Amino acid sequence: MKKVTVVSVLLVLVMVAMVVEGQRQRKKPADKAKQDKKKDLFWFKVAENSTSSCQNVDEENPTSTVVEGPPAESCEADAERFCFCGKKGKEVAVNWKYICGECRENKPFSFKIEKKGKGKNKGKG
């Protein structure tokens, strides 16, 4: 009788551990939505103060390589700074948004967008 009880308890513990591990491994809907949004970002690097590069963009014949995904994925060093023209979504857009920011090393990198009017130079030109 004791053997059956011990085996039953062990079996229940193993099943509980499997359920807990399965829940831990499962992606949350919010994480999946966040990942999907990252895929809808498109951008290309431009020179600082080159806001005109973001106007009248010809997506069929781009002058620079268009990158899909968050800018942080292109960061190579902490405090690396660059500007880019960006858009959200796969729809064709003529006018893209001019953005500058700085790479921050954390997991492995994030990209801190500068607020307009702040930073080394204001984005005019």
N, CA, C and O atoms as a GROMACS GRO file, in nm:
protein
  500
    1MET      N    1   0.082  -0.119   0.000
    1MET     CA    2   0.000   0.000   0.000
    1MET      C    3   0.087   0.126   0.000
    1MET      O    4   0.056   0.223  -0.069
    2LYS      N    5   0.198   0.123   0.080
    2LYS     CA    6   0.286   0.238   0.086
    2LYS      C    7   0.353   0.263  -0.048
    2LYS      O    8   0.371   0.378  -0.088
    3LYS      N    9   0.391   0.155  -0.119
    3LYS     CA   10   0.456   0.170  -0.249
    3LYS      C   11   0.364   0.240  -0.348
    3LYS      O   12   0.409   0.326  -0.424
    4VAL      N   13   0.238   0.206  -0.348
    4VAL     CA   14   0.140   0.267  -0.439
    4VAL      C   15   0.126   0.415  -0.408
    4VAL      O   16   0.118   0.496  -0.500
    5THR      N   17   0.123   0.452  -0.281
    5THR     CA   18   0.110   0.592  -0.241
    5THR      C   19   0.233   0.672  -0.283
    5THR      O   20   0.220   0.782  -0.336
    6VAL      N   21   0.351   0.618  -0.261
    6VAL     CA   22   0.476   0.686  -0.298
    6VAL      C   23   0.482   0.704  -0.450
    6VAL      O   24   0.518   0.812  -0.497
    7VAL      N   25   0.448   0.602  -0.524
    7VAL     CA   26   0.450   0.609  -0.671
    7VAL      C   27   0.347   0.712  -0.719
    7VAL      O   28   0.375   0.789  -0.811
    8SER      N   29   0.231   0.715  -0.657
    8SER     CA   30   0.127   0.811  -0.696
    8SER      C   31   0.173   0.954  -0.669
    8SER      O   32   0.154   1.043  -0.752
    9VAL      N   33   0.233   0.976  -0.554
    9VAL     CA   34   0.282   1.111  -0.519
    9VAL      C   35   0.390   1.154  -0.618
    9VAL      O   36   0.388   1.267  -0.667
   10LEU      N   37   0.484   1.064  -0.649
   10LEU     CA   38   0.589   1.097  -0.745
   10LEU      C   39   0.532   1.126  -0.883
   10LEU      O   40   0.576   1.219  -0.950
   11LEU      N   41   0.436   1.049  -0.924
   11LEU     CA   42   0.372   1.070  -1.053
   11LEU      C   43   0.304   1.207  -1.059
   11LEU      O   44   0.316   1.277  -1.159
   12VAL      N   45   0.234   1.244  -0.954
   12VAL     CA   46   0.168   1.374  -0.947
   12VAL      C   47   0.272   1.487  -0.951
   12VAL      O   48   0.252   1.586  -1.021
   13LEU      N   49   0.381   1.473  -0.877
   13LEU     CA   50   0.486   1.575  -0.876
   13LEU      C   51   0.548   1.593  -1.015
   13LEU      O   52   0.573   1.706  -1.057
   14VAL      N   53   0.573   1.483  -1.084
   14VAL     CA   54   0.630   1.491  -1.219
   14VAL      C   55   0.533   1.562  -1.314
   14VAL      O   56   0.574   1.645  -1.395
   15MET      N   57   0.405   1.529  -1.304
   15MET     CA   58   0.305   1.592  -1.390
   15MET      C   59   0.294   1.742  -1.362
   15MET      O   60   0.284   1.821  -1.455
   16VAL      N   61   0.296   1.780  -1.235
   16VAL     CA   62   0.291   1.922  -1.198
   16VAL      C   63   0.414   1.996  -1.253
   16VAL      O   64   0.402   2.106  -1.306
   17ALA      N   65   0.530   1.935  -1.240
   17ALA     CA   66   0.653   1.995  -1.291
   17ALA      C   67   0.645   2.014  -1.443
   17ALA      O   68   0.691   2.116  -1.495
   18MET      N   69   0.589   1.918  -1.514
   18MET     CA   70   0.575   1.929  -1.659
   18MET      C   71   0.480   2.042  -1.697
   18MET      O   72   0.508   2.117  -1.791
   19VAL      N   73   0.371   2.056  -1.627
   19VAL     CA   74   0.275   2.163  -1.654
   19VAL      C   75   0.338   2.300  -1.628
   19VAL      O   76   0.324   2.391  -1.709
   20VAL      N   77   0.409   2.313  -1.516
   20VAL     CA   78   0.474   2.440  -1.482
   20VAL      C   79   0.577   2.477  -1.588
   20VAL      O   80   0.582   2.592  -1.632
   21GLU      N   81   0.658   2.382  -1.630
   21GLU     CA   82   0.761   2.408  -1.732
   21GLU      C   83   0.695   2.446  -1.865
   21GLU      O   84   0.743   2.536  -1.934
   22GLY      N   85   0.587   2.379  -1.900
   22GLY     CA   86   0.516   2.412  -2.023
   22GLY      C   87   0.461   2.554  -2.020
   22GLY      O   88   0.467   2.624  -2.121
   23GLN      N   89   0.408   2.597  -1.909
   23GLN     CA   90   0.357   2.734  -1.895
   23GLN      C   91   0.471   2.835  -1.904
   23GLN      O   92   0.455   2.942  -1.961
   24ARG      N   93   0.585   2.801  -1.846
   24ARG     CA   94   0.698   2.892  -1.846
   24ARG      C   95   0.754   2.910  -1.988
   24ARG      O   96   0.798   3.019  -2.025
   25GLN      N   97   0.752   2.804  -2.066
   25GLN     CA   98   0.807   2.807  -2.202
   25GLN      C   99   0.711   2.873  -2.302
   25GLN      O  100   0.755   2.922  -2.406
   26ARG      N  101   0.583   2.875  -2.272
   26ARG     CA  102   0.482   2.927  -2.364
   26ARG      C  103   0.497   3.077  -2.383
   26ARG      O  104   0.514   3.150  -2.286
   27LYS      N  105   0.492   3.123  -2.508
   27LYS     CA  106   0.498   3.267  -2.534
   27LYS      C  107   0.365   3.330  -2.500
   27LYS      O  108   0.258   3.276  -2.530
   28LYS      N  109   0.372   3.444  -2.436
   28LYS     CA  110   0.252   3.516  -2.400
   28LYS      C  111   0.200   3.590  -2.523
   28LYS      O  112   0.279   3.630  -2.609
   29PRO      N  113   0.068   3.610  -2.534
   29PRO     CA  114   0.013   3.682  -2.649
   29PRO      C  115   0.073   3.823  -2.663
   29PRO      O  116   0.094   3.870  -2.775
   30ALA      N  117   0.099   3.890  -2.553
   30ALA     CA  118   0.156   4.025  -2.558
   30ALA      C  119   0.296   4.020  -2.619
   30ALA      O  120   0.333   4.109  -2.697
   31ASP      N  121   0.376   3.918  -2.584
   31ASP     CA  122   0.510   3.905  -2.640
   31ASP      C  123   0.504   3.878  -2.790
   31ASP      O  124   0.585   3.931  -2.866
   32LYS      N  125   0.408   3.796  -2.831
   32LYS     CA  126   0.394   3.765  -2.973
   32LYS      C  127   0.353   3.889  -3.050
   32LYS      O  128   0.405   3.913  -3.160
   33ALA      N  129   0.262   3.968  -2.996
   33ALA     CA  130   0.219   4.092  -3.062
   33ALA      C  131   0.336   4.189  -3.073
   33ALA      O  132   0.353   4.256  -3.174
   34LYS      N  133   0.416   4.198  -2.968
   34LYS     CA  134   0.532   4.286  -2.967
   34LYS      C  135   0.631   4.243  -3.075
   34LYS      O  136   0.687   4.326  -3.146
   35GLN      N  137   0.653   4.112  -3.087
   35GLN     CA  138   0.744   4.059  -3.188
   35GLN      C  139   0.692   4.089  -3.328
   35GLN      O  140   0.770   4.123  -3.417
   36ASP      N  141   0.561   4.076  -3.348
   36ASP     CA  142   0.502   4.105  -3.479
   36ASP      C  143   0.519   4.251  -3.515
   36ASP      O  144   0.544   4.283  -3.632
   37LYS      N  145   0.506   4.342  -3.418
   37LYS     CA  146   0.523   4.485  -3.444
   37LYS      C  147   0.665   4.515  -3.488
   37LYS      O  148   0.686   4.598  -3.577
   38LYS      N  149   0.763   4.449  -3.428
   38LYS     CA  150   0.903   4.472  -3.464
   38LYS      C  151   0.927   4.438  -3.610
   38LYS      O  152   1.010   4.501  -3.675
   39LYS      N  153   0.856   4.341  -3.661
   39LYS     CA  154   0.874   4.300  -3.799
   39LYS      C  155   0.819   4.404  -3.896
   39LYS      O  156   0.858   4.405  -4.013
   40ASP      N  157   0.732   4.491  -3.851
   40ASP     CA  158   0.671   4.591  -3.938
   40ASP      C  159   0.747   4.723  -3.940
   40ASP      O  160   0.695   4.823  -3.988
   41LEU      N  161   0.870   4.725  -3.888
   41LEU     CA  162   0.952   4.845  -3.892
   41LEU      C  163   1.048   4.837  -4.010
   41LEU      O  164   1.114   4.735  -4.030
   42PHE      N  165   1.055   4.944  -4.086
   42PHE     CA  166   1.145   4.951  -4.200
   42PHE      C  167   1.221   5.083  -4.191
   42PHE      O  168   1.162   5.186  -4.158
   43TRP      N  169   1.351   5.080  -4.219
   43TRP     CA  170   1.431   5.201  -4.206
   43TRP      C  171   1.560   5.190  -4.287
   43TRP      O  172   1.603   5.082  -4.326
   44PHE      N  173   1.620   5.306  -4.311
   44PHE     CA  174   1.751   5.310  -4.375
   44PHE      C  175   1.830   5.427  -4.317
   44PHE      O  176   1.774   5.533  -4.287
   45LYS      N  177   1.961   5.407  -4.302
   45LYS     CA  178   2.047   5.508  -4.241
   45LYS      C  179   2.064   5.627  -4.335
   45LYS      O  180   2.068   5.612  -4.457
   46VAL      N  181   2.073   5.746  -4.273
   46VAL     CA  182   2.100   5.870  -4.347
   46VAL      C  183   2.200   5.953  -4.267
   46VAL      O  184   2.223   5.927  -4.149
   47ALA      N  185   2.258   6.051  -4.333
   47ALA     CA  186   2.351   6.141  -4.266
   47ALA      C  187   2.274   6.229  -4.167
   47ALA      O  188   2.155   6.255  -4.185
   48GLU      N  189   2.343   6.274  -4.063
   48GLU     CA  190   2.280   6.362  -3.966
   48GLU      C  191   2.234   6.491  -4.034
   48GLU      O  192   2.302   6.543  -4.123
   49ASN      N  193   2.120   6.541  -3.993
   49ASN     CA  194   2.057   6.661  -4.048
   49ASN      C  195   2.012   6.644  -4.193
   49ASN      O  196   1.989   6.742  -4.262
   50SER      N  197   1.998   6.522  -4.238
   50SER     CA  198   1.957   6.496  -4.375
   50SER      C  199   1.808   6.459  -4.380
   50SER      O  200   1.770   6.354  -4.431
   51THR      N  201   1.726   6.548  -4.327
   51THR     CA  202   1.582   6.520  -4.321
   51THR      C  203   1.521   6.509  -4.460
   51THR      O  204   1.421   6.439  -4.478
   52SER      N  205   1.579   6.577  -4.558
   52SER     CA  206   1.523   6.573  -4.693
   52SER      C  207   1.533   6.432  -4.754
   52SER      O  208   1.459   6.399  -4.847
   53SER      N  209   1.623   6.349  -4.702
   53SER     CA  210   1.636   6.212  -4.751
   53SER      C  211   1.512   6.129  -4.720
   53SER      O  212   1.490   6.024  -4.780
   54CYS      N  213   1.432   6.175  -4.625
   54CYS     CA  214   1.312   6.101  -4.584
   54CYS      C  215   1.188   6.144  -4.662
   54CYS      O  216   1.080   6.089  -4.642
   55GLN      N  217   1.204   6.241  -4.750
   55GLN     CA  218   1.092   6.289  -4.831
   55GLN      C  219   1.100   6.228  -4.971
   55GLN      O  220   1.209   6.207  -5.023
   56ASN      N  221   0.987   6.200  -5.029
   56ASN     CA  222   0.979   6.147  -5.165
   56ASN      C  223   1.064   6.020  -5.182
   56ASN      O  224   1.140   6.008  -5.278
   57VAL      N  225   1.051   5.928  -5.087
   57VAL     CA  226   1.126   5.802  -5.091
   57VAL      C  227   1.067   5.712  -5.199
   57VAL      O  228   0.946   5.687  -5.202
   58ASP      N  229   1.151   5.662  -5.287
   58ASP     CA  230   1.110   5.569  -5.392
   58ASP      C  231   1.142   5.428  -5.343
   58ASP      O  232   1.255   5.382  -5.353
   59GLU      N  233   1.042   5.360  -5.292
   59GLU     CA  234   1.063   5.227  -5.235
   59GLU      C  235   1.098   5.123  -5.341
   59GLU      O  236   1.158   5.020  -5.310
   60GLU      N  237   1.061   5.148  -5.465
   60GLU     CA  238   1.094   5.054  -5.573
   60GLU      C  239   1.242   5.061  -5.608
   60GLU      O  240   1.301   4.960  -5.648
   61ASN      N  241   1.303   5.179  -5.593
   61ASN     CA  242   1.444   5.200  -5.625
   61ASN      C  243   1.511   5.278  -5.511
   61ASN      O  244   1.545   5.395  -5.528
   62PRO      N  245   1.528   5.214  -5.396
   62PRO     CA  246   1.585   5.288  -5.281
   62PRO      C  247   1.731   5.326  -5.304
   62PRO      O  248   1.806   5.253  -5.369
   63THR      N  249   1.770   5.443  -5.250
   63THR     CA  250   1.909   5.488  -5.262
   63THR      C  251   1.998   5.422  -5.157
   63THR      O  252   2.120   5.418  -5.173
   64SER      N  253   1.938   5.369  -5.051
   64SER     CA  254   2.011   5.298  -4.945
   64SER      C  255   1.942   5.165  -4.919
   64SER      O  256   1.829   5.143  -4.963
   65THR      N  257   2.010   5.077  -4.849
   65THR     CA  258   1.952   4.947  -4.814
   65THR      C  259   1.846   4.965  -4.707
   65THR      O  260   1.874   5.018  -4.600
   66VAL      N  261   1.725   4.920  -4.735
   66VAL     CA  262   1.616   4.926  -4.638
   66VAL      C  263   1.625   4.804  -4.548
   66VAL      O  264   1.631   4.690  -4.595
   67VAL      N  265   1.625   4.829  -4.417
   67VAL     CA  266   1.638   4.723  -4.317
   67VAL      C  267   1.502   4.698  -4.255
   67VAL      O  268   1.429   4.792  -4.225
   68GLU      N  269   1.465   4.572  -4.235
   68GLU     CA  270   1.341   4.536  -4.168
   68GLU      C  271   1.373   4.496  -4.025
   68GLU      O  272   1.461   4.412  -4.002
   69GLY      N  273   1.303   4.555  -3.928
   69GLY     CA  274   1.325   4.523  -3.788
   69GLY      C  275   1.372   4.645  -3.711
   69GLY      O  276   1.396   4.751  -3.770
   70PRO      N  277   1.386   4.631  -3.580
   70PRO     CA  278   1.424   4.746  -3.497
   70PRO      C  279   1.568   4.791  -3.521
   70PRO      O  280   1.655   4.707  -3.545
   71PRO      N  281   1.594   4.921  -3.515
   71PRO     CA  282   1.730   4.973  -3.535
   71PRO      C  283   1.831   4.916  -3.436
   71PRO      O  284   1.949   4.903  -3.469
   72ALA      N  285   1.787   4.882  -3.316
   72ALA     CA  286   1.878   4.828  -3.214
   72ALA      C  287   1.951   4.703  -3.262
   72ALA      O  288   2.062   4.674  -3.216
   73GLU      N  289   1.891   4.629  -3.353
   73GLU     CA  290   1.954   4.508  -3.404
   73GLU      C  291   2.079   4.539  -3.487
   73GLU      O  292   2.160   4.449  -3.514
   74SER      N  293   2.096   4.664  -3.529
   74SER     CA  294   2.214   4.704  -3.606
   74SER      C  295   2.322   4.767  -3.519
   74SER      O  296   2.430   4.798  -3.569
   75CYS      N  297   2.295   4.785  -3.391
   75CYS     CA  298   2.393   4.846  -3.301
   75CYS      C  299   2.511   4.752  -3.281
   75CYS      O  300   2.496   4.631  -3.269
   76GLU      N  301   2.631   4.813  -3.279
   76GLU     CA  302   2.752   4.734  -3.258
   76GLU      C  303   2.831   4.781  -3.136
   76GLU      O  304   2.915   4.707  -3.086
   77ALA      N  305   2.805   4.904  -3.088
   77ALA     CA  306   2.880   4.957  -2.974
   77ALA      C  307   2.790   5.047  -2.890
   77ALA      O  308   2.699   5.112  -2.941
   78ASP      N  309   2.816   5.049  -2.760
   78ASP     CA  310   2.743   5.136  -2.670
   78ASP      C  311   2.770   5.282  -2.709
   78ASP      O  312   2.884   5.317  -2.742
   79ALA      N  313   2.669   5.365  -2.706
   79ALA     CA  314   2.676   5.508  -2.738
   79ALA      C  315   2.696   5.534  -2.887
   79ALA      O  316   2.721   5.648  -2.927
   80GLU      N  317   2.686   5.431  -2.970
   80GLU     CA  318   2.691   5.452  -3.115
   80GLU      C  319   2.568   5.534  -3.153
   80GLU      O  320   2.457   5.503  -3.109
   81ARG      N  321   2.586   5.636  -3.233
   81ARG     CA  322   2.477   5.727  -3.267
   81ARG      C  323   2.457   5.726  -3.419
   81ARG      O  324   2.554   5.730  -3.495
   82PHE      N  325   2.332   5.720  -3.462
   82PHE     CA  326   2.304   5.733  -3.605
   82PHE      C  327   2.162   5.784  -3.627
   82PHE      O  328   2.078   5.780  -3.538
   83CYS      N  329   2.139   5.832  -3.748
   83CYS     CA  330   2.008   5.882  -3.788
   83CYS      C  331   1.956   5.793  -3.900
   83CYS      O  332   2.032   5.729  -3.972
   84PHE      N  333   1.824   5.791  -3.912
   84PHE     CA  334   1.764   5.709  -4.016
   84PHE      C  335   1.627   5.762  -4.054
   84PHE      O  336   1.568   5.842  -3.982
   85CYS      N  337   1.579   5.716  -4.167
   85CYS     CA  338   1.441   5.741  -4.210
   85CYS      C  339   1.367   5.611  -4.183
   85CYS      O  340   1.414   5.504  -4.221
   86GLY      N  341   1.252   5.620  -4.119
   86GLY     CA  342   1.180   5.499  -4.083
   86GLY      C  343   1.031   5.507  -4.108
   86GLY      O  344   0.974   5.616  -4.119
   87LYS      N  345   0.968   5.391  -4.116
   87LYS     CA  346   0.823   5.383  -4.129
   87LYS      C  347   0.775   5.255  -4.064
   87LYS      O  348   0.852   5.161  -4.046
   88LYS      N  349   0.648   5.252  -4.028
   88LYS     CA  350   0.584   5.132  -3.975
   88LYS      C  351   0.490   5.078  -4.081
   88LYS      O  352   0.422   5.154  -4.151
   89GLY      N  353   0.486   4.948  -4.093
   89GLY     CA  354   0.393   4.885  -4.185
   89GLY      C  355   0.454   4.860  -4.322
   89GLY      O  356   0.552   4.924  -4.360
   90LYS      N  357   0.393   4.768  -4.394
   90LYS     CA  358   0.443   4.730  -4.526
   90LYS      C  359   0.385   4.815  -4.638
   90LYS      O  360   0.426   4.802  -4.754
   91GLU      N  361   0.288   4.900  -4.606
   91GLU     CA  362   0.229   4.985  -4.707
   91GLU      C  363   0.334   5.082  -4.762
   91GLU      O  364   0.420   5.129  -4.689
   92VAL      N  365   0.325   5.110  -4.891
   92VAL     CA  366   0.419   5.203  -4.953
   92VAL      C  367   0.395   5.342  -4.897
   92VAL      O  368   0.281   5.388  -4.888
   93ALA      N  369   0.503   5.409  -4.858
   93ALA     CA  370   0.496   5.545  -4.805
   93ALA      C  371   0.598   5.632  -4.877
   93ALA      O  372   0.712   5.591  -4.897
   94VAL      N  373   0.557   5.750  -4.916
   94VAL     CA  374   0.648   5.842  -4.985
   94VAL      C  375   0.732   5.918  -4.883
   94VAL      O  376   0.852   5.935  -4.902
   95ASN      N  377   0.668   5.964  -4.775
   95ASN     CA  378   0.739   6.040  -4.673
   95ASN      C  379   0.760   5.954  -4.549
   95ASN      O  380   0.665   5.908  -4.487
   96TRP      N  381   0.887   5.933  -4.515
   96TRP     CA  382   0.925   5.855  -4.399
   96TRP      C  383   0.963   5.951  -4.288
   96TRP      O  384   0.985   6.069  -4.314
   97LYS      N  385   0.972   5.902  -4.167
   97LYS     CA  386   1.004   5.986  -4.052
   97LYS      C  387   1.154   5.989  -4.027
   97LYS      O  388   1.220   5.884  -4.024
   98TYR      N  389   1.209   6.109  -4.010
   98TYR     CA  390   1.351   6.127  -3.979
   98TYR      C  391   1.371   6.110  -3.829
   98TYR      O  392   1.305   6.178  -3.750
   99ILE      N  393   1.461   6.021  -3.789
   99ILE     CA  394   1.483   5.990  -3.647
   99ILE      C  395   1.633   5.975  -3.622
   99ILE      O  396   1.705   5.915  -3.702
  100CYS      N  397   1.678   6.029  -3.510
  100CYS     CA  398   1.816   6.007  -3.465
  100CYS      C  399   1.812   5.948  -3.325
  100CYS      O  400   1.716   5.969  -3.250
  101GLY      N  401   1.916   5.875  -3.291
  101GLY     CA  402   1.921   5.817  -3.157
  101GLY      C  403   2.056   5.756  -3.129
  101GLY      O  404   2.150   5.766  -3.208
  102GLU      N  405   2.062   5.691  -3.014
  102GLU     CA  406   2.188   5.635  -2.966
  102GLU      C  407   2.166   5.493  -2.916
  102GLU      O  408   2.066   5.462  -2.853
  103CYS      N  409   2.262   5.408  -2.946
  103CYS     CA  410   2.257   5.269  -2.900
  103CYS      C  411   2.292   5.263  -2.752
  103CYS      O  412   2.383   5.332  -2.706
  104ARG      N  413   2.220   5.180  -2.679
  104ARG     CA  414   2.248   5.157  -2.537
  104ARG      C  415   2.268   5.007  -2.520
  104ARG      O  416   2.185   4.927  -2.561
  105GLU      N  417   2.380   4.971  -2.459
  105GLU     CA  418   2.408   4.829  -2.442
  105GLU      C  419   2.330   4.772  -2.325
  105GLU      O  420   2.355   4.806  -2.209
  106ASN      N  421   2.234   4.687  -2.356
  106ASN     CA  422   2.154   4.614  -2.257
  106ASN      C  423   2.070   4.510  -2.331
  106ASN      O  424   1.969   4.543  -2.394
  107LYS      N  425   2.112   4.387  -2.323
  107LYS     CA  426   2.035   4.272  -2.375
  107LYS      C  427   2.024   4.265  -2.525
  107LYS      O  428   1.907   4.264  -2.564
  108PRO      N  429   2.109   4.262  -2.610
  108PRO     CA  430   2.241   4.322  -2.607
  108PRO      C  431   2.237   4.473  -2.633
  108PRO      O  432   2.324   4.545  -2.584
  109PHE      N  433   2.137   4.522  -2.711
  109PHE     CA  434   2.129   4.667  -2.736
  109PHE      C  435   1.984   4.714  -2.741
  109PHE      O  436   1.893   4.638  -2.775
  110SER      N  437   1.965   4.841  -2.708
  110SER     CA  438   1.840   4.910  -2.733
  110SER      C  439   1.877   5.037  -2.808
  110SER      O  440   1.994   5.074  -2.815
  111PHE      N  441   1.778   5.105  -2.863
  111PHE     CA  442   1.804   5.228  -2.937
  111PHE      C  443   1.721   5.338  -2.876
  111PHE      O  444   1.598   5.334  -2.883
  112LYS      N  445   1.785   5.437  -2.816
  112LYS     CA  446   1.717   5.548  -2.749
  112LYS      C  447   1.697   5.660  -2.850
  112LYS      O  448   1.793   5.722  -2.896
  113ILE      N  449   1.572   5.686  -2.885
  113ILE     CA  450   1.539   5.791  -2.982
  113ILE      C  451   1.548   5.927  -2.913
  113ILE      O  452   1.497   5.945  -2.802
  114GLU      N  453   1.612   6.020  -2.980
  114GLU     CA  454   1.624   6.155  -2.926
  114GLU      C  455   1.496   6.232  -2.952
  114GLU      O  456   1.435   6.218  -3.058
  115LYS      N  457   1.457   6.313  -2.855
  115LYS     CA  458   1.340   6.399  -2.871
  115LYS      C  459   1.377   6.514  -2.962
  115LYS      O  460   1.492   6.556  -2.965
  116LYS      N  461   1.280   6.565  -3.038
  116LYS     CA  462   1.307   6.677  -3.127
  116LYS      C  463   1.353   6.798  -3.045
  116LYS      O  464   1.299   6.827  -2.938
  117GLY      N  465   1.454   6.867  -3.098
  117GLY     CA  466   1.503   6.986  -3.030
  117GLY      C  467   1.611   6.956  -2.927
  117GLY      O  468   1.670   7.048  -2.871
  118LYS      N  469   1.636   6.827  -2.901
  118LYS     CA  470   1.739   6.790  -2.804
  118LYS      C  471   1.848   6.717  -2.878
  118LYS      O  472   1.831   6.681  -2.994
  119GLY      N  473   1.959   6.695  -2.814
  119GLY     CA  474   2.069   6.624  -2.877
  119GLY      C  475   2.171   6.721  -2.931
  119GLY      O  476   2.163   6.841  -2.905
  120LYS      N  477   2.266   6.668  -3.006
  120LYS     CA  478   2.376   6.749  -3.054
  120LYS      C  479   2.332   6.853  -3.156
  120LYS      O  480   2.369   6.970  -3.146
  121ASN      N  481   2.255   6.811  -3.254
  121ASN     CA  482   2.205   6.902  -3.356
  121ASN      C  483   2.058   6.876  -3.379
  121ASN      O  484   2.013   6.761  -3.377
  122LYS      N  485   1.984   6.980  -3.401
  122LYS     CA  486   1.842   6.961  -3.431
  122LYS      C  487   1.831   6.911  -3.573
  122LYS      O  488   1.908   6.952  -3.660
  123GLY      N  489   1.736   6.823  -3.598
  123GLY     CA  490   1.722   6.760  -3.730
  123GLY      C  491   1.664   6.853  -3.834
  123GLY      O  492   1.548   6.837  -3.873
  124LYS      N  493   1.741   6.947  -3.881
  124LYS     CA  494   1.697   7.037  -3.988
  124LYS      C  495   1.794   7.026  -4.103
  124LYS      O  496   1.914   7.013  -4.082
  125GLY      N  497   1.741   7.032  -4.224
  125GLY     CA  498   1.833   7.031  -4.336
  125GLY      C  499   1.783   6.963  -4.450
  125GLY      O  500   1.851   6.956  -4.552
   0.00000   0.00000   0.00000
